[in-house]
Structures are given as C-alpha cells and as structure tokens.
Amino acid sequence: MATRSEQLEERLIDFGASVCLVIRRLPKDLPGIHVSKQLVRCSTSPAANYAEARGSESRRDFAHKLHICLKELRETSVWLRFICRIQPEQALAAELRECDELISIFVKSLRTTKASFDRPG
C-alpha cells in the first residue's frame, strides 16, 4: 500500500498528465501556443518539485520546495481559467477542481511544516 506522500506524488503526476491532454486541444495559433508553453511548464512542475521535497535535506528545504509546488499550482489555476475565457466550450471543471484541491493540500502542508519550525527537533 502506498504512503500518503507516494499517493500525493502520483496524484500530481496524474494532474500534470491531465492538463497536458487539455493542452493538446488548444489551437495552434499564437495565443494557444503561448498558453500551451506556460501551462505545460507550471502544470508538470509540481510533481517533480514534490519528488524533490520528499528527498529534502531539512525542514526548511522541504518547506521551500512545497512553496514552489504551491506557486506552480496557483499559476496553473490562472492559465486554466484563462483557457475557459478564450475557449468557453472547453470543459475544465475537473481540472480546476483538482487544482484547487491540490492547492489546499499544499497550503495545509506548508502551515504544518512552518509550525514545526517552532518545535525542537
């Protein structure tokens, strides 16, 4: 049975892959290419950064890497909402919901991690 951190890493990989499928449906015009390039980077980055966080050298390093994941997820949310504005026919409710859930997980994880800075150990 996978640990919670392994499950989260897999969830991040699935999320990045799902967004890549959205990217494939974007038009190949200038705005579509621009959004595609931005979105492919920020949507796939959290999985790799979380894998790095799992191997971090300190609590502060762990928190820093979690913060990067959170920033990238927030950027992904913006680009997904942008797509909804320029292509209202795109059904992105599932991706947006998953992105919001992942953001919530990282916000809570960062709070817990930062609270541990005050504890000895």
C-alpha positions in Angstrom: 0.0 0.0 0.0 1.3 3.4 -1.0 2.1 6.0 1.6 0.3 9.3 1.6 3.3 11.1 0.1 3.5 8.5 -2.6 -0.2 8.9 -3.3 0.2 12.7 -3.5 3.1 12.3 -5.9 1.0 10.1 -8.1 -1.9 12.5 -7.9 0.4 15.3 -9.0 1.7 13.2 -12.0 -1.9 12.4 -13.0 -2.9 16.1 -12.7 0.0 17.1 -14.9 -0.8 14.5 -17.5 -4.5 15.5 -17.5 -3.6 19.1 -18.1 -1.3 18.0 -20.9 -4.3 16.4 -22.6 -6.1 19.8 -22.3 -3.1 21.5 -23.9 -3.3 19.2 -26.9 -6.8 20.5 -27.6 -5.7 24.2 -27.7 -5.5 25.9 -31.1 -2.1 26.2 -32.7 -2.4 29.9 -33.1 -0.2 32.5 -31.2 -2.4 32.7 -28.1 -2.8 28.9 -28.0 0.9 28.3 -28.3 1.7 30.8 -25.6 -0.8 29.4 -23.2 0.4 25.8 -24.0 4.0 26.6 -23.3 3.2 28.3 -20.0 0.8 25.6 -18.9 2.9 22.7 -19.8 5.7 24.0 -17.5 3.6 25.0 -14.5 1.3 22.0 -14.5 4.0 19.4 -14.7 6.4 21.1 -12.3 4.6 20.3 -9.0 5.1 16.6 -9.4 8.9 16.9 -9.9 9.2 19.5 -7.2 7.3 17.4 -4.8 9.5 14.4 -5.5 12.5 16.7 -4.7 10.7 17.8 -1.5 10.4 14.2 -0.4 14.2 14.0 -0.5 14.9 17.3 1.1 17.8 17.8 3.4 16.0 19.9 6.1 12.6 21.1 7.1 13.3 24.5 5.6 14.4 22.9 2.3 11.2 20.8 2.4 9.0 23.9 3.0 10.8 25.8 0.2 10.1 23.0 -2.3 6.5 22.8 -1.1 6.2 26.5 -1.6 7.4 26.1 -5.2 4.7 23.4 -5.8 2.1 25.8 -4.4 3.2 28.6 -6.7 3.2 26.4 -9.7 -0.3 25.1 -8.9 -1.6 28.6 -8.5 -0.1 29.6 -11.8 -1.8 26.5 -13.4 -5.1 27.6 -12.0 -4.7 31.0 -13.6 -3.9 29.5 -17.0 -6.8 27.0 -16.8 -9.2 29.9 -16.0 -7.7 31.8 -18.9 -8.5 29.0 -21.3 -12.1 29.0 -20.0 -12.3 32.7 -21.1 -10.9 32.2 -24.5 -12.4 28.8 -25.2 -15.7 28.7 -23.2 -16.5 25.4 -24.8 -13.6 23.7 -23.0 -14.9 21.7 -20.1 -12.2 22.2 -17.5 -14.3 21.8 -14.3 -12.5 18.6 -13.3 -9.0 20.0 -13.8 -9.9 23.2 -12.0 -11.4 21.3 -9.0 -8.3 19.0 -8.8 -6.0 22.0 -9.0 -8.0 23.7 -6.1 -7.8 20.6 -4.0 -4.1 20.3 -4.6 -3.6 23.9 -3.7 -5.5 23.3 -0.4 -3.3 20.3 0.4 -0.1 22.3 -0.1 -1.4 25.3 1.9 -2.2 23.0 4.8 1.1 21.1 4.5 3.1 24.4 4.5 1.2 25.6 7.6 2.1 22.3 9.4 5.7 22.4 8.2 6.2 26.0 9.2 4.6 25.4 12.6 7.2 22.6 13.1 10.0 25.3 12.9 9.0 26.4 16.3 9.3 22.9 17.8 12.6 21.4 18.7 13.9 18.6 16.6 
